Amino acid sequence: MVTKIKQIEGLEVGPMTEDDLDEVMQIERMSFRVPWTPGMFRQDLSFPLARCLAARLGSAGKKRLAGYILCWFIADEVHVTNIAVRRDIRQQGVATLLLQQALCQARREQMRYCTLEVRVSNEAAKGFYQKLGFESRGIRPKYYSDNNEDAMIMWLDL
Ligand SMILES: CC(C)(COP(=O)(O)OP(=O)(O)OC[C@H]1O[C@@H](n2cnc3c(N)ncnc32)[C@H](O)[C@@H]1OP(=O)(O)O)[C@@H](O)C(=O)NCCC(=O)NCCS
């Protein structure tokens, strides 16, 4: 199913495919200190428990990738493994639409809660998750091996 919101004209969310990978990698590399590799995205695209959604912007035939979300649906838990939005269109509701779509799918599949880890220094992402109703449920010390940064565990009951 494709969903539209009114904040950005022409924004749609649908399944991510291999055809999105070049644009996914552009966003990924500008968004993270330790970006995923194309192989990691390919693994998730073929992993039966993964759900991979892409937001696209523009008119038919000239669509551009706006952002993406990847989650694992395991037992009754959704774990968000990756979410990013193209830098020049942040704070316009793209990530909100992506996460809401993933959570709609989670509720349809009777998931009970959603969890994720976020760098303690990532104020934008922490603000984003809090706005969507997530709460902090603890710290994983030195979770990120590139700089030994702690992760905050975020949690949402569905
Ligand atoms: C985190 C991220 C995905 C948010 O995407 P986005 O499309 O800009 O988010 P939205 O526009 O849906 O924001 C919704 C709310 O989140 C909060 N938020 C988003 N960006 C924020 C920022 N830079 N500072 C503070 N709060 C922010 C705000 O409450 C915002 O609501 P508002 O615009 O009404 O104030 C985006 O900043 C990003 O791609 N960051 C790099 C990758 C990343 O850190 N991913 C998360 C890893 S855990």
The ligand as an SDF file (V2000), in Angstrom:
LIG
                    3D

 48 50  0  0  0  0  0  0  0  0999 V2000
   16.4910   11.5520   13.0890 C   0  0  0  0  0  0  0  0  0  0  0  0
   15.9350   11.8080   11.6810 C   0  0  0  0  0  0  0  0  0  0  0  0
   15.6560   10.4710   11.0200 C   0  0  0  0  0  0  0  0  0  0  0  0
   14.6220   12.6200   11.7960 C   0  0  0  0  0  0  0  0  0  0  0  0
   14.0750   12.7590   10.4800 O   0  0  0  0  0  0  0  0  0  0  0  0
   13.1090   13.9800   10.0850 P   0  0  0  0  0  0  0  0  0  0  0  0
   12.4230   13.6240    8.8230 O   0  0  0  0  0  0  0  0  0  0  0  0
   13.8920   15.2240   10.1000 O   0  0  0  0  0  0  0  0  0  0  0  0
   12.0790   13.9700   11.2960 O   0  0  0  0  0  0  0  0  0  0  0  0
   10.6260   14.6490   11.3410 P   0  0  0  0  0  0  0  0  0  0  0  0
   10.5830   15.8040   10.4270 O   0  0  0  0  0  0  0  0  0  0  0  0
    9.6090   13.5830   11.1340 O   0  0  0  0  0  0  0  0  0  0  0  0
   10.6450   15.1900   12.8490 O   0  0  0  0  0  0  0  0  0  0  0  0
    9.6030   14.9530   13.7470 C   0  0  0  0  0  0  0  0  0  0  0  0
    9.9910   15.5250   15.0900 C   0  0  0  0  0  0  0  0  0  0  0  0
   11.2430   15.0060   15.5410 O   0  0  0  0  0  0  0  0  0  0  0  0
   11.9460   16.0280   16.2800 C   0  0  0  0  0  0  0  0  0  0  0  0
   13.1680   16.4210   15.5790 N   0  0  0  0  0  0  0  0  0  0  0  0
   13.5040   16.1310   14.3010 C   0  0  0  0  0  0  0  0  0  0  0  0
   14.7020   16.6760   14.0110 N   0  0  0  0  0  0  0  0  0  0  0  0
   15.1170   17.3170   15.1240 C   0  0  0  0  0  0  0  0  0  0  0  0
   16.2690   18.0870   15.4500 C   0  0  0  0  0  0  0  0  0  0  0  0
   17.2610   18.2910   14.5430 N   0  0  0  0  0  0  0  0  0  0  0  0
   16.3840   18.5860   16.7030 N   0  0  0  0  0  0  0  0  0  0  0  0
   15.4130   18.3650   17.6140 C   0  0  0  0  0  0  0  0  0  0  0  0
   14.2690   17.6680   17.3670 N   0  0  0  0  0  0  0  0  0  0  0  0
   14.1450   17.1410   16.1340 C   0  0  0  0  0  0  0  0  0  0  0  0
   11.0160   17.2200   16.3500 C   0  0  0  0  0  0  0  0  0  0  0  0
   10.2110   17.0860   17.5110 O   0  0  0  0  0  0  0  0  0  0  0  0
   10.1850   17.0200   15.0880 C   0  0  0  0  0  0  0  0  0  0  0  0
    8.9330   17.6390   15.1740 O   0  0  0  0  0  0  0  0  0  0  0  0
    8.7720   19.1960   14.7380 P   0  0  0  0  0  0  0  0  0  0  0  0
    9.3790   19.3080   13.3560 O   0  0  0  0  0  0  0  0  0  0  0  0
    7.3020   19.4030   14.7690 O   0  0  0  0  0  0  0  0  0  0  0  0
    9.5410   19.9710   15.7470 O   0  0  0  0  0  0  0  0  0  0  0  0
   16.9320   12.6380   10.8260 C   0  0  0  0  0  0  0  0  0  0  0  0
   17.3880   13.7300   11.5910 O   0  0  0  0  0  0  0  0  0  0  0  0
   18.1380   11.8530   10.3110 C   0  0  0  0  0  0  0  0  0  0  0  0
   18.0920   11.2430    9.2420 O   0  0  0  0  0  0  0  0  0  0  0  0
   19.2410   11.8790   11.1000 N   0  0  0  0  0  0  0  0  0  0  0  0
   20.4730   11.1450   10.7000 C   0  0  0  0  0  0  0  0  0  0  0  0
   20.2960    9.6490   10.8800 C   0  0  0  0  0  0  0  0  0  0  0  0
   19.9460    9.2820   12.3120 C   0  0  0  0  0  0  0  0  0  0  0  0
   20.4850    9.8360   13.2760 O   0  0  0  0  0  0  0  0  0  0  0  0
   19.0560    8.2780   12.4560 N   0  0  0  0  0  0  0  0  0  0  0  0
   18.6160    7.7980   13.7570 C   0  0  0  0  0  0  0  0  0  0  0  0
   19.5350    6.7500   14.2660 C   0  0  0  0  0  0  0  0  0  0  0  0
   19.0030    6.1030   15.8510 S   0  0  0  0  0  0  0  0  0  0  0  0
  1  2  1  0
  2  3  1  0
  2  4  1  0
  2 36  1  0
  4  5  1  0
  5  6  1  0
  6  7  2  0
  6  8  1  0
  6  9  1  0
  9 10  1  0
 10 11  2  0
 10 12  1  0
 10 13  1  0
 13 14  1  0
 14 15  1  0
 15 16  1  0
 15 30  1  0
 16 17  1  0
 17 18  1  0
 17 28  1  0
 18 19  1  0
 18 27  1  0
 19 20  2  0
 20 21  1  0
 21 22  1  0
 21 27  2  0
 22 23  1  0
 22 24  2  0
 24 25  1  0
 25 26  2  0
 26 27  1  0
 28 29  1  0
 28 30  1  0
 30 31  1  0
 31 32  1  0
 32 33  2  0
 32 34  1  0
 32 35  1  0
 36 37  1  0
 36 38  1  0
 38 39  2  0
 38 40  1  0
 40 41  1  0
 41 42  1  0
 42 43  1  0
 43 44  2  0
 43 45  1  0
 45 46  1  0
 46 47  1  0
 47 48  1  0
M  END
$$$$
